[in-house]
Amino acid sequence: MPKLKTHTGAAKRFTKTASGLFKRGQSKTRHILTSKATKSKRHLGQSVLVSKADTPKVARMLPYA
């Protein structure tokens, strides 16, 4: 069986947790922040888990994570 290649774009964006789920950063945090509320900016800074539907796709892209 040949080795599988890791999707390098996915490797930069997702990390695997101890329970086998994947963490991701949130979008809408880069620019045009003046029109966003302080509370929403604060919550966007936290990382969240990848949804249940997308987890198999991410796991396929990161075979050795």
PAPAKOL-57280 format. One record per residue (C-alpha): x negated, y, z; residue in three letters. Coordinates in steps of 0.05 Angstrom, whole numbers, plus 5000, padded with zeros to 4 digits. Each point is the difference from the previous one (the first is absolute). Layout:
BEGIN
XYZALA...
This chain:
BEGIN
500050005000MET497050684982PRO499550575048LYS505750514999LEU498650734990LYS502450515050THR503950594972HIS495350565021THR505450544997GLY504349595048ALA494049865045ALA499150755010LYS507350105017ARG502149415043PHE497249655062THR502449355029LYS502449985073THR498649445050ALA507149744990SER499149944924GLY503850624979LEU497150584960PHE499250725022LYS500350584951ARG499550755003GLY505850454982GLN500850444939SER501650744995LYS494450215046THR495050314951ARG502750684977HIS506150465002ILE500149925075LEU502550705015THR507149814979SER500149395046LYS502150035072ALA494849895054THR503649395026LYS500249674932SER492650144988LYS498449705068ARG503949364985HIS497049944930LEU493049975032GLY501549335032GLN499049354964SER505849534988VAL500949274979LEU501249784929VAL507249804988SER502049275003LYS501650004925ALA493150274980ASP495849585047THR499149414952PRO497650474945LYS494850325045VAL497849315026ALA498949774929ARG495650614986MET495949885063LEU498649245000PRO494550045053TYR502950525046ALA
